[in-house]
């Protein structure tokens, strides 16, 4: 279940073991549109029940638990059954797809069996990752997997949750060739303002993580500024991508208020209105309230 995660995917220096302290609660409830409770439990020693309780304390009251391989996708479905504040997505992460080789078709078939479950709101995270997987057969396997996941999203009317790392042009090329599902989320959006406009033109919601708060990421902040009000989401991708002031520590859903407040200020929107907008957008992006 943790096979595709590596420390250097999210942390370039020594990991600080201590968790962030609790931030001030947000004024109205918001949704963490993309998180990994399983890996947070493993990396940060934060059990699921405690992670959900701490998130609720700061008004992060609903979460999307993201599947990244077959076992993790099954786990996501089970957690969503146990916790009504959680929805599940199922998929093969692109790096997982590249590693599977001849086992890819069987894994896609296993994801297809899960896709129709009523706890499943999304197919993802799927897509392309050219940072971890280099050119050659690995890219071909990722594209084959991505196309299969797009087909599943259409077949089951589920939201397509896209992982895009160093692959902007090819992500758009595959989407245009296959045809976009009705609902698309660009998870951990990492492009500039021009790419944001290209994604929105294809009907996507853009989900912004903690790195939007990092000093060097002005292009990402400009993308957040130009994202239409009805197309913006916020996520943790916990236990990765923790926002300032906790960079270098494990992330969790309860830390998300730092990113929410930063983006509300960046976009010059009243915090309460921005929070309500995030919840409305998450419900729309995932096909309804939960």
C-alpha positions as CSV (number, residue, x, y, z in Angstrom):
1,X,0.0,0.0,0.0
2,X,2.9,2.4,0.6
3,X,5.1,1.2,-2.3
4,X,4.9,4.3,-4.4
5,X,5.8,6.7,-1.6
6,X,9.3,7.6,-0.8
7,X,10.7,10.2,1.6
8,X,12.3,12.2,-1.2
9,X,8.9,12.6,-3.0
10,X,8.0,15.2,-0.4
11,X,11.0,16.1,1.7
12,X,14.5,16.9,0.5
13,X,16.1,17.2,4.0
14,X,15.9,15.4,7.3
15,X,12.3,14.8,8.3
16,X,11.4,16.5,11.6
17,X,9.5,13.9,13.6
18,X,7.3,16.3,15.6
19,X,3.9,17.2,14.2
20,X,2.7,20.8,13.7
21,X,0.7,22.3,16.5
22,X,-3.0,22.9,16.0
23,X,-3.8,26.1,14.1
24,X,-6.7,28.4,14.7
25,X,-10.0,26.9,13.5
26,X,-11.5,28.1,10.3
27,X,-14.8,30.1,10.6
28,X,-16.8,27.6,8.6
29,X,-16.2,24.0,7.5
30,X,-14.0,23.2,4.6
31,X,-13.0,20.0,2.7
32,X,-9.5,18.5,2.3
33,X,-9.9,17.5,-1.4
34,X,-6.9,15.1,-1.4
35,X,-5.2,13.3,1.5
36,X,-3.6,10.0,2.4
37,X,-4.8,8.9,5.8
38,X,-3.0,5.6,5.4
39,X,0.4,7.0,4.8
40,X,-0.2,9.7,7.4
41,X,-0.7,7.0,9.9
42,X,2.5,5.3,8.8
43,X,4.7,8.3,8.4
44,X,3.4,10.5,11.2
45,X,2.1,7.8,13.6
46,X,-1.3,9.6,13.5
47,X,-4.1,7.0,13.6
48,X,-7.1,7.6,11.4
49,X,-9.6,8.3,14.1
50,X,-7.3,10.9,15.7
51,X,-6.5,12.5,12.3
52,X,-10.2,12.9,11.6
53,X,-10.9,14.3,15.1
54,X,-8.1,16.8,14.9
55,X,-9.2,17.9,11.5
56,X,-12.7,18.5,12.7
57,X,-11.5,20.6,15.6
58,X,-10.2,23.2,13.1
59,X,-13.3,22.9,10.8
60,X,-11.7,20.6,8.2
61,X,-14.8,18.3,8.4
62,X,-14.7,16.3,5.2
63,X,-11.9,14.5,3.4
64,X,-11.2,12.7,0.1
65,X,-9.0,9.6,0.8
66,X,-7.0,8.9,-2.4
67,X,-6.1,5.4,-3.6
68,X,-2.8,4.9,-5.3
69,X,-2.5,1.2,-5.8
70,X,-4.9,-1.8,-5.5
71,X,-4.4,-2.4,-1.8
72,X,-4.6,1.3,-1.0
73,X,-7.7,1.7,-3.1
74,X,-9.4,-1.2,-1.2
75,X,-8.4,0.4,2.1
76,X,-9.8,3.8,0.9
77,X,-13.2,2.2,0.3
78,X,-13.2,0.5,3.7
79,X,-12.3,3.7,5.5
80,X,-15.1,5.6,3.6
81,X,-17.6,2.9,4.8
82,X,-16.5,3.4,8.4
83,X,-16.4,7.2,8.4
84,X,-19.2,9.2,6.7
85,X,-17.0,12.3,6.5
86,X,-14.6,10.5,4.1
87,X,-15.1,9.6,0.5
88,X,-12.8,7.3,-1.5
89,X,-11.0,7.4,-4.8
90,X,-9.4,4.4,-6.5
91,X,-6.5,4.2,-8.9
92,X,-3.0,3.3,-9.8
93,X,-0.6,6.1,-9.2
94,X,1.4,6.7,-12.4
95,X,4.7,5.6,-10.7
96,X,2.9,2.5,-9.6
97,X,1.7,1.9,-13.1
98,X,5.3,2.2,-14.4
99,X,6.6,-0.3,-11.9
100,X,3.9,-2.9,-12.5
101,X,5.1,-3.8,-16.0
102,X,3.4,-7.0,-17.2
103,X,1.1,-6.8,-14.1
104,X,-0.5,-3.5,-15.2
105,X,-3.6,-5.0,-16.9
106,X,-4.4,-7.2,-13.9
107,X,-4.1,-4.2,-11.6
108,X,-6.3,-2.0,-13.8
109,X,-8.9,-4.8,-13.8
110,X,-8.8,-4.8,-10.0
111,X,-9.4,-1.0,-9.9
112,X,-12.2,-1.4,-12.4
113,X,-13.9,-3.8,-9.9
114,X,-13.8,-1.2,-7.2
115,X,-14.8,1.7,-9.4
116,X,-18.6,1.1,-9.2
117,X,-18.7,1.0,-5.4
118,X,-21.0,3.7,-4.0
119,X,-18.2,4.9,-1.6
120,X,-16.0,5.7,-4.6
121,X,-16.4,9.3,-5.8
122,X,-13.3,9.5,-8.0
123,X,-10.9,7.6,-10.2
124,X,-7.4,8.7,-9.2
125,X,-4.8,9.7,-8.6
126,X,-3.9,8.8,-12.1
127,X,-1.9,10.7,-14.7
128,X,1.7,11.1,-15.6
129,X,4.9,11.6,-13.5
130,X,8.1,12.4,-15.5
131,X,10.1,13.3,-12.4
132,X,10.2,9.9,-10.8
133,X,9.7,7.8,-14.0
134,X,12.0,8.5,-16.9
135,X,11.4,8.3,-20.6
136,X,10.9,4.9,-22.3
137,X,8.6,2.0,-21.4
138,X,7.8,3.7,-18.1
139,X,6.1,6.6,-19.8
140,X,4.3,4.3,-22.2
141,X,2.9,2.3,-19.2
142,X,1.8,5.5,-17.5
143,X,0.0,6.7,-20.6
144,X,-1.7,3.3,-21.0
145,X,-2.8,3.4,-17.4
146,X,-4.0,7.0,-17.6
147,X,-6.1,6.2,-20.7
148,X,-7.7,3.3,-18.9
149,X,-8.5,5.4,-15.9
150,X,-10.1,8.1,-18.0
151,X,-12.3,5.4,-19.5
152,X,-13.3,4.2,-16.0
153,X,-14.2,7.7,-14.9
154,X,-16.5,8.1,-17.9
155,X,-18.0,4.6,-17.6
156,X,-18.9,5.1,-13.9
157,X,-19.5,8.9,-13.9
158,X,-16.7,9.4,-11.4
159,X,-14.4,12.4,-11.0
160,X,-11.0,12.0,-12.6
161,X,-8.3,13.0,-10.1
162,X,-5.1,13.8,-12.1
163,X,-1.5,13.6,-10.8
164,X,0.7,15.7,-13.1
165,X,4.4,16.1,-12.3
166,X,6.6,17.6,-15.0
167,X,4.2,16.4,-17.7
168,X,1.8,19.3,-18.4
169,X,1.8,19.1,-22.2
170,X,1.3,15.3,-22.3
171,X,-1.5,15.4,-19.7
172,X,-3.4,17.8,-22.0
173,X,-2.5,15.7,-25.0
174,X,-3.9,12.5,-23.5
175,X,-7.0,14.3,-22.2
176,X,-7.7,15.9,-25.6
177,X,-7.2,12.6,-27.4
178,X,-9.4,10.5,-25.0
179,X,-12.0,13.2,-24.3
180,X,-12.4,14.7,-20.9
181,X,-14.8,13.2,-18.3
182,X,-17.5,15.5,-16.9
183,X,-15.5,16.2,-13.8
184,X,-11.7,16.6,-13.5
185,X,-9.5,17.6,-10.5
186,X,-5.9,18.7,-11.1
187,X,-4.5,17.4,-7.9
188,X,-1.5,19.3,-6.4
189,X,-1.7,21.9,-9.1
190,X,1.9,22.8,-10.1
191,X,1.6,24.8,-13.2
192,X,1.7,28.5,-14.1
193,X,-1.2,30.8,-14.9
194,X,-1.2,29.8,-18.6
195,X,-1.5,26.1,-17.7
196,X,-4.2,27.0,-15.2
197,X,-6.2,28.6,-17.9
198,X,-5.7,25.5,-20.2
199,X,-7.0,23.2,-17.5
200,X,-10.0,25.3,-16.6
201,X,-10.9,25.5,-20.3
202,X,-11.2,21.7,-20.2
203,X,-13.5,21.9,-17.2
204,X,-11.1,21.1,-14.4
205,X,-11.0,22.2,-10.8
206,X,-7.5,23.2,-9.6
207,X,-6.5,21.9,-6.2
208,X,-3.7,23.9,-4.4
209,X,-1.5,22.4,-1.7
210,X,0.9,23.8,0.8
211,X,3.7,24.7,-1.6
212,X,1.7,27.7,-2.8
213,X,2.9,29.2,0.5
214,X,6.6,28.7,-0.3
215,X,8.6,31.8,-1.2
216,X,10.0,30.6,-4.5
217,X,6.6,29.6,-6.0
218,X,5.4,32.9,-7.4
219,X,4.2,31.3,-10.7
220,X,2.0,28.9,-8.6
221,X,0.6,31.9,-6.7
222,X,-0.2,33.6,-10.0
223,X,-2.0,30.5,-11.1
224,X,-4.1,30.6,-7.9
225,X,-4.9,34.3,-8.5
226,X,-6.3,33.6,-12.0
227,X,-8.2,30.4,-11.1
228,X,-12.0,31.2,-11.3
229,X,-13.8,31.3,-7.9
230,X,-15.9,28.3,-8.7
231,X,-12.8,26.2,-9.8
232,X,-10.5,26.4,-6.8
233,X,-9.9,23.7,-4.2
234,X,-7.4,23.2,-1.4
235,X,-5.7,20.0,-0.3
236,X,-3.1,18.7,2.0
237,X,-1.8,15.7,0.1
238,X,-0.8,14.7,3.7
239,X,1.6,13.6,4.9
240,X,3.4,15.5,2.2
241,X,3.6,19.2,1.1
242,X,3.1,20.8,4.4
243,X,2.6,24.6,4.2
244,X,4.6,27.4,5.8
245,X,5.4,27.7,8.7
246,X,5.8,23.9,9.1
247,X,7.9,23.1,6.1
248,X,10.0,20.0,6.8
249,X,7.4,18.4,9.1
250,X,4.8,15.8,8.4
251,X,1.5,17.2,7.1
252,X,-2.0,16.3,8.2
253,X,-5.5,17.5,7.3
254,X,-5.7,19.6,10.5
255,X,-2.8,21.7,9.2
256,X,-4.8,22.8,6.1
257,X,-6.1,26.1,7.7
258,X,-2.6,27.6,7.0
259,X,-3.0,27.1,3.3
260,X,-6.7,28.2,3.3
261,X,-5.9,31.5,5.0
262,X,-2.9,32.1,2.8
263,X,-5.0,31.7,-0.4
264,X,-7.9,33.8,0.9
265,X,-5.4,36.6,1.6
266,X,-3.7,36.1,-1.8
267,X,-7.0,36.3,-3.7
268,X,-8.2,39.1,-1.5
269,X,-11.4,37.2,-0.5
270,X,-13.1,37.3,2.9
271,X,-12.0,34.2,4.8
272,X,-15.5,33.0,5.6
273,X,-16.7,33.4,2.0
274,X,-13.6,31.6,0.7
275,X,-14.1,28.7,3.1
276,X,-17.8,28.3,2.0
277,X,-16.7,28.5,-1.6
278,X,-14.1,25.7,-1.1
279,X,-16.8,23.4,0.4
280,X,-19.2,24.2,-2.4
281,X,-16.5,23.6,-5.0
282,X,-15.5,20.3,-3.5
283,X,-19.0,19.0,-3.5
284,X,-19.4,20.0,-7.1
285,X,-16.0,18.5,-8.1
286,X,-16.8,15.2,-6.5
287,X,-20.4,14.9,-7.7
288,X,-22.4,16.0,-4.7
289,X,-22.3,16.6,-0.9
290,X,-21.3,14.0,1.6
